Amino acid sequence: MSNTDYYKILLVHNNEELVHSVNAQFRKDIDEIYVCDDSSRAFKKALSIKPHLIIIDVDSQPLSSFELAAQIRQTEELMEVPIIFTYSKRNSNTPILAFTLGATAFLNTDKDLSLLVQESKLFMDLYQFKRLAKKVYQND
């Protein structure tokens, strides 16, 4: 990422240890990390901050992570924001449902946070590029 890019992440997770780890991993590359430990408030938070990436714990409560993703994908301002689902334990149908609802990635946070960091940077850069390309195209 270039130094001129400004990135915001919304992290929907209630695992304090993971939130701390993600904050530590992203601290040097991300300008703002917003944490929402209650998935029922995450949609409103996403609308207000317009993040460049949303990371959602598959086990989010009280609103399921999939209901949250569906709301995001049905909202014009957020429909193209990359979504990464994270999990520590999973049901065999979970990845299929996540991708059906528009997930960009599905990652295990128990194994290695560096993969989450690297993929997040890639998806935010692609999202920024896509937004810039749309602006250029609309001005032609």
Disulfide bonds with the S-S distance in Angstrom:
none
